[in-house]
Amino acid sequence: MIKEANKTEDISYKILIEPWITEAATAAAGRNEYVFKVAKKATKTQIKEAIEGLYKITVLAVRTINIHGKKRMRGKVEGKKPGFKKTIVRVKEGESIDIFGKK
């Protein structure tokens, strides 16, 4: 049982990279929706299991968005920023995720 819990936490930290903290994401938290930057290959099921295992809450819905990399110029040299994947997670009414660590 203990090894199984530790295994879930290890996988959760590989799937969930960081919480996405913006003005819009903070407003969404008032509607029980939280935004995270996640691993590129993470599926909705893996994201749901990671959030439920890590924060001990009930996830109702998971939406994912692939953000494509953007072109950037530095002088005459053209480069590209890497893209990433983010997810919007809706949790059960009355439950919340403490992103800022205040509790």
Beta strands, then each sheet from edge to edge (+ up, - down):
strand 1: 16-19
strand 2: 33-38
strand 3: 59-67
strand 4: 71-74
strand 5: 77-80
strand 6: 84-91
sheet 1: 1+ 2- 6+ 3-
sheet 2: 4+ 5-
end
